[in-house]
Amino acid sequence: MDEKKKEELAVNINLDTTPILYTDNVIITVNPDGVVLDVTQRLANTNQVRVVARVGMSREQSKKFTTELGKMLALTEGQVKTGSNN
């Protein structure tokens, strides 16, 4: 994210309606206008997958996302976070 525009955000999540979805795969579709991530789960012992979430963003936002994700993964390499203290 742009350091000049970065600000602390208060995030409110309704845990009853916003579950964490496990993914086996992400199908990425890109066109000149943007990017769509189809988050999928494999269906039992088949070669089929079910899309459990779709996320769309602009090309510019997807570049920022990948940069920030890369930074976070590098920063937390070798660390494991579990439990209620996250």
Chimera marker file (.cmm) of the C-alpha trace (Angstrom):
<marker_set name="trace">
<marker id="1" x="0.000" y="0.000" z="0.000" r="1" g="1" b="0" radius="0.5"/>
<marker id="2" x="1.088" y="3.550" z="-0.530" r="1" g="1" b="0" radius="0.5"/>
<marker id="3" x="2.888" y="4.549" z="2.681" r="1" g="1" b="0" radius="0.5"/>
<marker id="4" x="1.556" y="8.109" z="2.411" r="1" g="1" b="0" radius="0.5"/>
<marker id="5" x="-2.051" y="6.889" z="2.374" r="1" g="1" b="0" radius="0.5"/>
<marker id="6" x="-1.700" y="4.025" z="4.878" r="1" g="1" b="0" radius="0.5"/>
<marker id="7" x="-3.910" y="4.517" z="7.914" r="1" g="1" b="0" radius="0.5"/>
<marker id="8" x="-5.165" y="2.333" z="10.721" r="1" g="1" b="0" radius="0.5"/>
<marker id="9" x="-8.534" y="0.775" z="9.881" r="1" g="1" b="0" radius="0.5"/>
<marker id="10" x="-11.032" y="-0.578" z="12.386" r="1" g="1" b="0" radius="0.5"/>
<marker id="11" x="-12.253" y="-3.871" z="10.917" r="1" g="1" b="0" radius="0.5"/>
<marker id="12" x="-15.637" y="-5.221" z="11.983" r="1" g="1" b="0" radius="0.5"/>
<marker id="13" x="-16.311" y="-8.858" z="11.078" r="1" g="1" b="0" radius="0.5"/>
<marker id="14" x="-19.529" y="-10.747" z="11.760" r="1" g="1" b="0" radius="0.5"/>
<marker id="15" x="-18.148" y="-14.225" z="12.451" r="1" g="1" b="0" radius="0.5"/>
<marker id="16" x="-21.585" y="-15.782" z="11.932" r="1" g="1" b="0" radius="0.5"/>
<marker id="17" x="-21.816" y="-14.599" z="8.325" r="1" g="1" b="0" radius="0.5"/>
<marker id="18" x="-18.145" y="-14.268" z="7.335" r="1" g="1" b="0" radius="0.5"/>
<marker id="19" x="-16.479" y="-17.660" z="7.704" r="1" g="1" b="0" radius="0.5"/>
<marker id="20" x="-12.881" y="-18.400" z="6.787" r="1" g="1" b="0" radius="0.5"/>
<marker id="21" x="-12.992" y="-20.613" z="3.694" r="1" g="1" b="0" radius="0.5"/>
<marker id="22" x="-10.237" y="-23.145" z="3.086" r="1" g="1" b="0" radius="0.5"/>
<marker id="23" x="-8.990" y="-23.273" z="-0.480" r="1" g="1" b="0" radius="0.5"/>
<marker id="24" x="-7.430" y="-26.082" z="-2.489" r="1" g="1" b="0" radius="0.5"/>
<marker id="25" x="-6.875" y="-23.879" z="-5.516" r="1" g="1" b="0" radius="0.5"/>
<marker id="26" x="-7.287" y="-20.384" z="-6.896" r="1" g="1" b="0" radius="0.5"/>
<marker id="27" x="-8.191" y="-19.839" z="-10.533" r="1" g="1" b="0" radius="0.5"/>
<marker id="28" x="-6.949" y="-16.453" z="-11.710" r="1" g="1" b="0" radius="0.5"/>
<marker id="29" x="-8.518" y="-14.676" z="-14.673" r="1" g="1" b="0" radius="0.5"/>
<marker id="30" x="-6.915" y="-11.500" z="-15.998" r="1" g="1" b="0" radius="0.5"/>
<marker id="31" x="-8.061" y="-9.077" z="-18.668" r="1" g="1" b="0" radius="0.5"/>
<marker id="32" x="-7.155" y="-5.466" z="-19.521" r="1" g="1" b="0" radius="0.5"/>
<marker id="33" x="-9.702" y="-4.178" z="-16.976" r="1" g="1" b="0" radius="0.5"/>
<marker id="34" x="-8.860" y="-6.288" z="-13.937" r="1" g="1" b="0" radius="0.5"/>
<marker id="35" x="-8.351" y="-9.571" z="-12.147" r="1" g="1" b="0" radius="0.5"/>
<marker id="36" x="-10.806" y="-12.148" z="-10.790" r="1" g="1" b="0" radius="0.5"/>
<marker id="37" x="-9.766" y="-14.750" z="-8.227" r="1" g="1" b="0" radius="0.5"/>
<marker id="38" x="-12.037" y="-17.804" z="-8.103" r="1" g="1" b="0" radius="0.5"/>
<marker id="39" x="-11.291" y="-19.525" z="-4.781" r="1" g="1" b="0" radius="0.5"/>
<marker id="40" x="-12.130" y="-23.215" z="-5.026" r="1" g="1" b="0" radius="0.5"/>
<marker id="41" x="-12.433" y="-26.383" z="-2.954" r="1" g="1" b="0" radius="0.5"/>
<marker id="42" x="-12.002" y="-29.882" z="-4.342" r="1" g="1" b="0" radius="0.5"/>
<marker id="43" x="-15.143" y="-32.044" z="-4.193" r="1" g="1" b="0" radius="0.5"/>
<marker id="44" x="-14.257" y="-35.264" z="-2.321" r="1" g="1" b="0" radius="0.5"/>
<marker id="45" x="-12.363" y="-37.783" z="-4.461" r="1" g="1" b="0" radius="0.5"/>
<marker id="46" x="-13.273" y="-36.240" z="-7.808" r="1" g="1" b="0" radius="0.5"/>
<marker id="47" x="-11.560" y="-34.015" z="-10.334" r="1" g="1" b="0" radius="0.5"/>
<marker id="48" x="-14.209" y="-31.344" z="-9.733" r="1" g="1" b="0" radius="0.5"/>
<marker id="49" x="-13.916" y="-28.134" z="-7.759" r="1" g="1" b="0" radius="0.5"/>
<marker id="50" x="-16.522" y="-25.812" z="-6.287" r="1" g="1" b="0" radius="0.5"/>
<marker id="51" x="-16.044" y="-22.037" z="-6.321" r="1" g="1" b="0" radius="0.5"/>
<marker id="52" x="-16.564" y="-20.856" z="-2.726" r="1" g="1" b="0" radius="0.5"/>
<marker id="53" x="-15.620" y="-17.205" z="-3.218" r="1" g="1" b="0" radius="0.5"/>
<marker id="54" x="-14.951" y="-14.767" z="-6.046" r="1" g="1" b="0" radius="0.5"/>
<marker id="55" x="-12.832" y="-11.663" z="-5.605" r="1" g="1" b="0" radius="0.5"/>
<marker id="56" x="-12.444" y="-9.040" z="-8.282" r="1" g="1" b="0" radius="0.5"/>
<marker id="57" x="-10.065" y="-6.086" z="-8.334" r="1" g="1" b="0" radius="0.5"/>
<marker id="58" x="-8.432" y="-3.659" z="-10.696" r="1" g="1" b="0" radius="0.5"/>
<marker id="59" x="-5.044" y="-4.449" z="-12.184" r="1" g="1" b="0" radius="0.5"/>
<marker id="60" x="-3.498" y="-1.690" z="-10.063" r="1" g="1" b="0" radius="0.5"/>
<marker id="61" x="-5.062" y="-3.040" z="-6.866" r="1" g="1" b="0" radius="0.5"/>
<marker id="62" x="-3.945" y="-6.579" z="-7.705" r="1" g="1" b="0" radius="0.5"/>
<marker id="63" x="-0.342" y="-5.349" z="-8.059" r="1" g="1" b="0" radius="0.5"/>
<marker id="64" x="-0.575" y="-3.702" z="-4.635" r="1" g="1" b="0" radius="0.5"/>
<marker id="65" x="-2.140" y="-6.873" z="-3.193" r="1" g="1" b="0" radius="0.5"/>
<marker id="66" x="0.644" y="-9.131" z="-4.468" r="1" g="1" b="0" radius="0.5"/>
<marker id="67" x="3.308" y="-6.729" z="-3.202" r="1" g="1" b="0" radius="0.5"/>
<marker id="68" x="1.779" y="-6.547" z="0.282" r="1" g="1" b="0" radius="0.5"/>
<marker id="69" x="1.149" y="-10.303" z="0.410" r="1" g="1" b="0" radius="0.5"/>
<marker id="70" x="4.779" y="-10.951" z="-0.540" r="1" g="1" b="0" radius="0.5"/>
<marker id="71" x="5.981" y="-8.595" z="2.199" r="1" g="1" b="0" radius="0.5"/>
<marker id="72" x="3.745" y="-10.256" z="4.799" r="1" g="1" b="0" radius="0.5"/>
<marker id="73" x="4.846" y="-13.767" z="3.807" r="1" g="1" b="0" radius="0.5"/>
<marker id="74" x="8.529" y="-12.768" z="3.971" r="1" g="1" b="0" radius="0.5"/>
<marker id="75" x="8.030" y="-11.060" z="7.320" r="1" g="1" b="0" radius="0.5"/>
<marker id="76" x="6.313" y="-14.081" z="8.869" r="1" g="1" b="0" radius="0.5"/>
<marker id="77" x="8.459" y="-16.804" z="7.261" r="1" g="1" b="0" radius="0.5"/>
<marker id="78" x="8.892" y="-19.611" z="9.785" r="1" g="1" b="0" radius="0.5"/>
<marker id="79" x="6.335" y="-18.207" z="12.208" r="1" g="1" b="0" radius="0.5"/>
<marker id="80" x="3.169" y="-20.082" z="13.106" r="1" g="1" b="0" radius="0.5"/>
<marker id="81" x="0.157" y="-18.260" z="14.513" r="1" g="1" b="0" radius="0.5"/>
<marker id="82" x="-2.724" y="-20.228" z="15.963" r="1" g="1" b="0" radius="0.5"/>
<marker id="83" x="-5.282" y="-19.838" z="18.682" r="1" g="1" b="0" radius="0.5"/>
<marker id="84" x="-7.191" y="-16.842" z="19.959" r="1" g="1" b="0" radius="0.5"/>
<marker id="85" x="-4.227" y="-14.477" z="20.352" r="1" g="1" b="0" radius="0.5"/>
<marker id="86" x="-4.071" y="-13.554" z="16.645" r="1" g="1" b="0" radius="0.5"/>
<link id1="1" id2="2" r="1" g="1" b="0" radius="0.2"/>
<link id1="2" id2="3" r="1" g="1" b="0" radius="0.2"/>
<link id1="3" id2="4" r="1" g="1" b="0" radius="0.2"/>
<link id1="4" id2="5" r="1" g="1" b="0" radius="0.2"/>
<link id1="5" id2="6" r="1" g="1" b="0" radius="0.2"/>
<link id1="6" id2="7" r="1" g="1" b="0" radius="0.2"/>
<link id1="7" id2="8" r="1" g="1" b="0" radius="0.2"/>
<link id1="8" id2="9" r="1" g="1" b="0" radius="0.2"/>
<link id1="9" id2="10" r="1" g="1" b="0" radius="0.2"/>
<link id1="10" id2="11" r="1" g="1" b="0" radius="0.2"/>
<link id1="11" id2="12" r="1" g="1" b="0" radius="0.2"/>
<link id1="12" id2="13" r="1" g="1" b="0" radius="0.2"/>
<link id1="13" id2="14" r="1" g="1" b="0" radius="0.2"/>
<link id1="14" id2="15" r="1" g="1" b="0" radius="0.2"/>
<link id1="15" id2="16" r="1" g="1" b="0" radius="0.2"/>
<link id1="16" id2="17" r="1" g="1" b="0" radius="0.2"/>
<link id1="17" id2="18" r="1" g="1" b="0" radius="0.2"/>
<link id1="18" id2="19" r="1" g="1" b="0" radius="0.2"/>
<link id1="19" id2="20" r="1" g="1" b="0" radius="0.2"/>
<link id1="20" id2="21" r="1" g="1" b="0" radius="0.2"/>
<link id1="21" id2="22" r="1" g="1" b="0" radius="0.2"/>
<link id1="22" id2="23" r="1" g="1" b="0" radius="0.2"/>
<link id1="23" id2="24" r="1" g="1" b="0" radius="0.2"/>
<link id1="24" id2="25" r="1" g="1" b="0" radius="0.2"/>
<link id1="25" id2="26" r="1" g="1" b="0" radius="0.2"/>
<link id1="26" id2="27" r="1" g="1" b="0" radius="0.2"/>
<link id1="27" id2="28" r="1" g="1" b="0" radius="0.2"/>
<link id1="28" id2="29" r="1" g="1" b="0" radius="0.2"/>
<link id1="29" id2="30" r="1" g="1" b="0" radius="0.2"/>
<link id1="30" id2="31" r="1" g="1" b="0" radius="0.2"/>
<link id1="31" id2="32" r="1" g="1" b="0" radius="0.2"/>
<link id1="32" id2="33" r="1" g="1" b="0" radius="0.2"/>
<link id1="33" id2="34" r="1" g="1" b="0" radius="0.2"/>
<link id1="34" id2="35" r="1" g="1" b="0" radius="0.2"/>
<link id1="35" id2="36" r="1" g="1" b="0" radius="0.2"/>
<link id1="36" id2="37" r="1" g="1" b="0" radius="0.2"/>
<link id1="37" id2="38" r="1" g="1" b="0" radius="0.2"/>
<link id1="38" id2="39" r="1" g="1" b="0" radius="0.2"/>
<link id1="39" id2="40" r="1" g="1" b="0" radius="0.2"/>
<link id1="40" id2="41" r="1" g="1" b="0" radius="0.2"/>
<link id1="41" id2="42" r="1" g="1" b="0" radius="0.2"/>
<link id1="42" id2="43" r="1" g="1" b="0" radius="0.2"/>
<link id1="43" id2="44" r="1" g="1" b="0" radius="0.2"/>
<link id1="44" id2="45" r="1" g="1" b="0" radius="0.2"/>
<link id1="45" id2="46" r="1" g="1" b="0" radius="0.2"/>
<link id1="46" id2="47" r="1" g="1" b="0" radius="0.2"/>
<link id1="47" id2="48" r="1" g="1" b="0" radius="0.2"/>
<link id1="48" id2="49" r="1" g="1" b="0" radius="0.2"/>
<link id1="49" id2="50" r="1" g="1" b="0" radius="0.2"/>
<link id1="50" id2="51" r="1" g="1" b="0" radius="0.2"/>
<link id1="51" id2="52" r="1" g="1" b="0" radius="0.2"/>
<link id1="52" id2="53" r="1" g="1" b="0" radius="0.2"/>
<link id1="53" id2="54" r="1" g="1" b="0" radius="0.2"/>
<link id1="54" id2="55" r="1" g="1" b="0" radius="0.2"/>
<link id1="55" id2="56" r="1" g="1" b="0" radius="0.2"/>
<link id1="56" id2="57" r="1" g="1" b="0" radius="0.2"/>
<link id1="57" id2="58" r="1" g="1" b="0" radius="0.2"/>
<link id1="58" id2="59" r="1" g="1" b="0" radius="0.2"/>
<link id1="59" id2="60" r="1" g="1" b="0" radius="0.2"/>
<link id1="60" id2="61" r="1" g="1" b="0" radius="0.2"/>
<link id1="61" id2="62" r="1" g="1" b="0" radius="0.2"/>
<link id1="62" id2="63" r="1" g="1" b="0" radius="0.2"/>
<link id1="63" id2="64" r="1" g="1" b="0" radius="0.2"/>
<link id1="64" id2="65" r="1" g="1" b="0" radius="0.2"/>
<link id1="65" id2="66" r="1" g="1" b="0" radius="0.2"/>
<link id1="66" id2="67" r="1" g="1" b="0" radius="0.2"/>
<link id1="67" id2="68" r="1" g="1" b="0" radius="0.2"/>
<link id1="68" id2="69" r="1" g="1" b="0" radius="0.2"/>
<link id1="69" id2="70" r="1" g="1" b="0" radius="0.2"/>
<link id1="70" id2="71" r="1" g="1" b="0" radius="0.2"/>
<link id1="71" id2="72" r="1" g="1" b="0" radius="0.2"/>
<link id1="72" id2="73" r="1" g="1" b="0" radius="0.2"/>
<link id1="73" id2="74" r="1" g="1" b="0" radius="0.2"/>
<link id1="74" id2="75" r="1" g="1" b="0" radius="0.2"/>
<link id1="75" id2="76" r="1" g="1" b="0" radius="0.2"/>
<link id1="76" id2="77" r="1" g="1" b="0" radius="0.2"/>
<link id1="77" id2="78" r="1" g="1" b="0" radius="0.2"/>
<link id1="78" id2="79" r="1" g="1" b="0" radius="0.2"/>
<link id1="79" id2="80" r="1" g="1" b="0" radius="0.2"/>
<link id1="80" id2="81" r="1" g="1" b="0" radius="0.2"/>
<link id1="81" id2="82" r="1" g="1" b="0" radius="0.2"/>
<link id1="82" id2="83" r="1" g="1" b="0" radius="0.2"/>
<link id1="83" id2="84" r="1" g="1" b="0" radius="0.2"/>
<link id1="84" id2="85" r="1" g="1" b="0" radius="0.2"/>
<link id1="85" id2="86" r="1" g="1" b="0" radius="0.2"/>
</marker_set>
